[in-house]
């Protein structure tokens, strides 16, 4: 399997795109073709556990020259050995047509652990094999940073720099990052938004050759996340179609569902679920992609106004692939781009879209608890809210799976405000213990962040 960038015509092998998150032109890497699961494989996949599914799907996008089968199996087993559930991503049935896919049983209680535990181990494997060292940089809107840190800490041949927007994530999300004292971890709190953090990462990736990213713009993040769409489907369906409602910020998680569908998984609709930072909802209804000022919400990991992975979807939908660079240039110069009606109609074949206010989120948390005795975090609640709104609007009758992206214990203030009758026993012990730990981080501004990052790399 070869890869290409959304903004140039070169081809790359998997190792080169894994070790460099974006191309020199700023494009994102995508597979040259999407492998189709044939009927025989589909039957075999039904009986696989999560690790076996991950192994077989990953092999579809790589080859034995990149990694041999035994080494790949060892990396997968090691990557999921620290998860609290043997199923890795257990699925909970709340009603006959409503399911919750729990993605938060990893070390940092977030869905980001699923891909990043694997990526951390794959980095280590390649660096030892090639006798190399690597600097990693990532921007986080809440969960990616801690998942990256817990995947990369203590690795002697890797340095990791994490930028988070100061005072714009939950206290527990922040504590998970800044209480890690390992020498190879550098935490930077940026006086700005997540979009500022992400723009700095993109800019420095284009300037520095000895640097990679574990943000969802890294293709391997999307690739590993394809696994749990197949896993969920085989646990609840037998040939019929299913919908997935996905809380969406940077569009990586739901993009994995898009690839799963194109591989042959019987998905009817992927429900794009956004909070008040609703650029995707506005695009879905108008064809205009126009970032606006970031709004702070109670679902902070989704407080993103530029959904970077959306570029990959637009590329797939465009008839003339050269138009992608033109659209990105238009966004850079004019602050927006507009697509034609044909592209929008193509998108609507696979996607529905809704947004939720903070009030909606609190009401959903309360409703789900009262009806099903289940506590969902504020991001998962966005997905449930969108599921309900689209079901009313489009009257579909297939099963719907909502992706639960974080443990509710990471957002205790919001949960207790929405459901005051419960106590704080839903907060996992590992998160409670964080609150008394010492912190280590540096505050930076948009103006000095790049120079500070370069000095860290130089050291």
N, C-alpha and C positions, 0 to 999 in steps of 0.2 A: 504494500500500500504506500503510495506517494501522497504528498500533501502540497497544497499551493496556498498562496496568500490571497486574501480578498482584493488586494490592491496591486498585485504584479502577476506576471505570467511564468515565474520560475517554479520549478518543482523541488521539493525537499523530502528527505527521508524523515522517519519518525523521531530519531534521536536528535536531529538538528532542530526540529520545531519544538521538541520537548525542552531542550536546553536554552531556547531563546523564545520568550513568550510571544513577541510580535515581530513582523518583518521590518526592514529598514524604512519602508514607506509608511509604516504605522498600521499596516493591515493585519488581520487575524488569520491564523492558519486553519484550513479546512481540508478534509480528505478529498482526493480527486474524484472519488465516487463513494456512494453509500452502499455498503454490502447488504444484500437481502438474505434473510433467514429462510431457507427452503423448508418444505413441509416436513421432511424427515428430521431436520434439526429442531424444528418447532416442537415436535413430539418429544424429542430427547430433552429439550430445555425444561419441559414441565416438571421433570423429576429432580432437577438440580437444586442444590442449596445455593445460598447467595454467593459463596466463594467460587463454586463451580460455574455459575452464570457469569461472574466477573471475568474469570479466566477465559471462557469461550468467546465472550463479546470482545474483550481486549485483543485476543488473537486475530479477530476479524479485521482489525485496524492496524496491525503490525505484521511482522514476519519473524521467522526463526533467526535471521541474521541480526536482528536487534537484540533479542533475548531468547535463550533456549527455554524449552517448556518447563523443565524442572526448576530453574531459577525463578521463573515467573510464578509458579505455584507456591514456592517458598515465600516470595514477597507478598503475595496475596494473603496467605495464611498468617504471616506475621502482622500484616497491616490491620487485620480485623480481630486479632487475638485479644485486644484490650477493650472490646465492646461489651457492654453490660448485658446484651441480649444475644443468645446463641443464633437467633435468626438474623442478626445484624439490623434489619429494618422490618420489625414486626408490623403486621397490619391488624387494626382493630375494627370490628364491625359494630357500628352504632345503630344502623337500621338496615333494612333489606337492600337499600340502594345508596347508602352513605357509609363510606369507610374512611378511616384515618390511617395513613401510612407514616409510622413513626421513624423519623430519620435522625433522632437525637440521642442515640445510645452510645456514642463514642466518648472519648476522653474529655471533650469540652462541651458536651451536651448540645451539639449543633450538627446539622446535616453536613456542614463543611468538613467534618472529620472523615466522612466516608471516602472522599477523593483525596484529601490532604494526607491522611495516614499512608495511603498507597504511594502518593507522589513523594513524600519524604523518604520512604524506603527505596523507591526507584532511583531517586537522586543519589542516595548513598551507594547503591549498587553500581551505578554508572561512573561515579567519581572515583571509587576504589578501583574499578576495572580500568579506567583510563588514567589513573594517577593524577587526578585534577582536584582543584578546589573551586568553589562557586560562591558567589554573592547572590542572595535572593532579596528581592524587594517586593512588598505588597502593600496595597491600600486596603483598608477595611472600614465597612460601615457598621461593624459590630462583632461579627462571628468569624470572619475569615482570618483575622489577625491572630486570635487565640488558637484556632485550629492549626494555622501554619506554625505558630510557635511551639505547640505541643508535638507537632510532627517533626520539627527540625532541631529542637533543643538537644544539647549533648552530642550533636553530630560534629566531629572534629574538622571535617573538610567542608563545612558549610557555615556561612555567616548570613543571618537573616535580619533585615531592616523592615520594621512595620510602622506604617503611618496610620493614625486614626484621628478623626475630627474631635478636637478637645470639647468636652462637655456636650457631646451630641450622641452618645451611646449610653446604654444602661450602666449603672455602677458595677454590676457583676461582670458584664462584658469587659469593662475597662480593667477591673481587678484581675481577670483571667490573664490579661496580657502583662500588666505592669508589675505583677508580683513574681514574674519569672526572672531569676537572677543569673541565668547561665551566660557565660562570657560571649557566646556566639549570637546572642539576641540583643537587638537594639530597638527600643520602643520610642517613637516620636509622636508627640501629641501636637497636631497642627491646628493653629487658630484659623479655622475655616471649615468647609463642608467636606463630605466624602468626595464629591466631584472634584474639589481642589486636590485632595489626596491622589485620586485616580489620574488626574491630568499630569501631576508631578511624576507619577510612576511611568506613564506613557512617554513623557518627554525624556526622562533619564534613560529609559530603555533604548530609545533611539540613539542616544548619545554614547552609551557605554556598551562595549562588546562583552565584558566579563560580568554580565548581569542577567538574571532571569526573574520571572515573576510566578507566583502561585495564585494570583488572582484568577477569577473565572475566565479571563481572556486566554489563559493557558489551556490549550486544547485538551490536555489530559484530564483536567477537571471535568469538562463536559463528558468526555468519553467514559470515565468511571461511573458517573451519575446515570448513564443509560441503564446500568444494571438494575437499579431498583424499580424502574418502570416494568421491566420484564418480570422481576421477582413478584411485585404486587399483582400483576395481571394473573400469573399462574396460580396464585393463592386464592383468587376469588372468581375467576372466569374460566369458561371452557368453550372458547370459540366466538363468543358474542363480543360486541363492542363495549368499550368503557370510556368514560371521561376522566380526566385528571385536572383538578383545580390546584394551581401552583402559585403561592405567594412569590411575587416577582419584583426584583430590583434591577439587577444587572443583566437579567435575561438568560443567565447560564443554566439554571436549574430546569427551566421550562424548555430551553433549547435541547437539552438532553432528551426530553420527551418527544420533541419533534423528530430527532434522529431515530429514536425507538420506533416511532410510527412509520418513518420512511424505510426502516429495516423490515417492516412487515407486521409489527405488533398491532392488533386490532383496536386502535385508539380512534374514537370518533372525534372528540374535540378536546383540545388543551385550553383550559380556561386561564387566561392571563389575569392575575389578581394583584392589583396595585393599591397603594394607599393614596393619600392626597397628592403625593408626587406622581402625577398621573400622565406623564408624557406618552406612555404606551396606549392608554385609554383614549387620549386625544387623537393620537395617530390613527388608531383603529377606526375612529369615527369620521376623521377628516382627511387622512392621507398626509397630514402636515406633521413633521417631526421637529418640534421646537422646544428646547429646554427652557424652563423658567426657574425662578429663584427657588432654592431648596426649602421645603417646609419641614420643620421639626415635628415629628409625630411620635405616638407611643409604639410604633413598629419601626424602630430606628434603623434596623438593618436594610430596610427598603427605602430609606430617605436618600434616594438617588435620582438625579434628573437626566443623566445621560446613561442609557442602558447599553453598555459597550458591546455585549454579545449580540445585540439586535442587528449589528452590521452583518453577522454571519447569515442570519435569516434573510435579510434584504438581498444579499448576494445570491442566495439560492432562488429567490423569487424573481429576480431580474431576468428578462429575456436577453439583454445585452449586458454581459458581465462587466464590460468597460465602464458602464454607467455608474458603478459603485463608487469609483474614485471621484467622479464628477459630483455625486451627491455628498460625499464626505468633504470635498472642497467647498461646496455650497454651504454646508453646515458651518465650516470653519470661518468663512467670509461673512455670510449673511445671518448666522445664528439659527438657521433652520434649513430643511429641505422638504420638497413636496414630491410625492410619487403619483403616478397615474392611477386611474380607477381600476385598470386591469390587475395591477399588482395588489391592490387592496382586496379585490375579490378573490385572488389566489390565496392570500393570507387567511381570509375568512373561511376557506374550505377546511382549514386545520384548527383555527383558533376562535374562541369567544373571548370577550374582555369586559371587565368591570373594575370599579374602584370603590374604596371604602373610606369613610371618615373615621376619626377617633371615636366618635359617638357610636358608629356602626360596630366598630371593633369591640368596644366594651359590652354592647348589647349582645353580640354573638358569644363572647366569653361567658356571659351570664346565662344565655339561652342554652348553650351546649352543656353547661354544668347542670342546670335545672332539668333538662330533658334526658340527658344521657349519663349524668354523674361523671363527666369527663372534663378535665381542665386543659384548655388549649392556650398556647402562648399568643401574644397579640399578632404575630405574623401568620400563624396558622389560622387565626380568626379571620384575617383578610381573605384567605382562601375559601373558608366556609361561607363567608358573606357573599363572595362572588359566585360561589356555587348556587346559593339560594336565589340570588338576583337573576342569574342567567336561566335557572330552571323555571322561574316565573315568566321570564321574557320569551324563552324559546320552547318551553314545554317539552323538554326531552325526557325520556323515560328509562335511559340506561343507567347502570351503576356508575357512581362517581366516587373517585378516590381523592381526598384532599391531602396534600403533602404537609405533614407536621414538621416544620423545619428547625424548631428549637424547643428545649425543655422549658415549660412555663416557669420553672424556678429561677430562670435567668431574668425574669421581669416581675418580681414579687409585688412591687408597688402597684402596677397596673392590674394584676390579677386580684389583689385584695381590694382594690377600689371597685372593680367590676362585680366581685362576689364577696362582699364583706363578711358573710356568715361563716366562711371557712377560715381555718387557722393557717399558719405558715409551714405546716408539716409537708407540704408538697415540694418544698425547696430541698434539693439533694444535699447531703452532708458535704460533699466535696466543694460545693459552691458556698456554703455557710463558712467553711474554714478559711476561704479566701479573704474574708472581710478583715481579719486581724493580721494579715501578712504585710510586710514592708513592701514599699513600691520603689521601682527604678525606671525612670523615663526622663525624656528631655522635651521641653516645649519648644516648638519652632513656628515660624511664620511662613506665609507663602513666599515672601521675599528671600528668606535665607535658607529654606528647606533644601533646595538642590545643592547648595554649597556644603551644607552640613552632611548630606548624604554622600557627596563625593569625597569628603574628608574621611568619613567612616570607611568607605571602600578603599581609599588610599592606604589607610592604616592597616 
